[in-house]
Amino acid sequence: MNDRQILMAGGIIGAFAGVMASYLYFTESGRQWREQAEGSVGSLVQEAERLLSAADQVRQSVAEIRGKQQSGWPRTA
C-alpha cells in the first residue's frame, strides 16, 4: 500500500466512526440502542464476575485437596 491508499482508508474509517458516534449520541433510536447495549454489557460483566468467582472457588478447593494429598502418599514424577 502506498501513502495515498493508507490516507484514504483512514479517512473512510474515520468517517464511519463519526457517523456511528453521531447516530448513537444524537438520535433517539441510537440512544435507545446504546442504553440497551449498555444493559446487556452490564449483565455480561456480572455473569463473567460470577464465573470468575466460581473458578476461583474451584481453584482453591483443588489447592486444598492437593495440599492434603501431599501429606499422604509421596507422589512420583
C-alpha positions in Angstrom: 0.0 0.0 0.0 1.2 3.5 -0.7 0.6 6.6 1.4 -2.4 7.7 -0.6 -4.2 4.4 -0.1 -3.4 4.5 3.6 -4.8 8.0 3.9 -7.9 7.1 2.0 -8.5 4.1 4.2 -8.0 6.2 7.3 -10.4 8.8 6.1 -13.1 6.2 5.3 -12.7 4.5 8.7 -12.8 8.0 10.4 -16.0 8.9 8.5 -17.6 5.6 9.5 -16.7 6.2 13.2 -18.1 9.7 13.0 -21.4 8.5 11.5 -21.7 5.8 14.2 -21.0 8.2 17.0 -23.5 10.7 15.6 -26.2 8.1 15.4 -25.6 6.7 18.9 -25.4 10.1 20.6 -27.7 12.4 18.6 -30.7 10.3 17.6 -33.4 8.9 19.7 -33.2 5.4 18.2 -29.4 5.5 18.7 -29.8 6.4 22.4 -32.3 3.5 22.9 -29.9 1.1 21.2 -27.0 2.4 23.3 -28.9 2.0 26.5 -30.0 -1.5 25.6 -26.4 -2.4 24.7 -25.1 -0.9 28.0 -27.6 -3.0 29.9 -26.5 -6.1 28.1 -22.9 -5.4 28.7 -23.6 -4.8 32.4 -25.3 -8.2 32.6 -22.5 -9.9 30.7 -19.9 -8.3 33.2 -22.0 -9.6 36.1 -22.1 -13.1 34.7 -18.3 -13.0 34.0 -17.7 -12.0 37.6 -19.8 -14.9 38.8 -17.9 -17.3 36.5 -14.6 -16.0 37.7 -15.7 -16.3 41.3 -16.8 -19.9 40.8 -13.5 -20.7 39.0 -11.6 -19.2 41.9 -13.5 -21.4 44.4 -12.7 -24.5 42.3 -9.1 -23.5 42.2 -9.0 -23.0 46.0 -10.7 -26.4 46.5 -8.2 -28.1 44.2 -5.3 -26.4 46.0 -6.7 -27.6 49.4 -7.1 -31.2 48.1 -3.6 -31.2 46.7 -2.3 -29.8 50.0 -3.9 -32.7 51.8 -2.6 -35.3 49.3 1.0 -34.1 49.8 0.8 -35.1 53.5 -0.2 -38.6 52.5 1.5 -40.9 50.0 4.5 -39.4 48.3 4.0 -38.6 44.6 6.3 -39.9 41.9 7.1 -37.7 38.9 
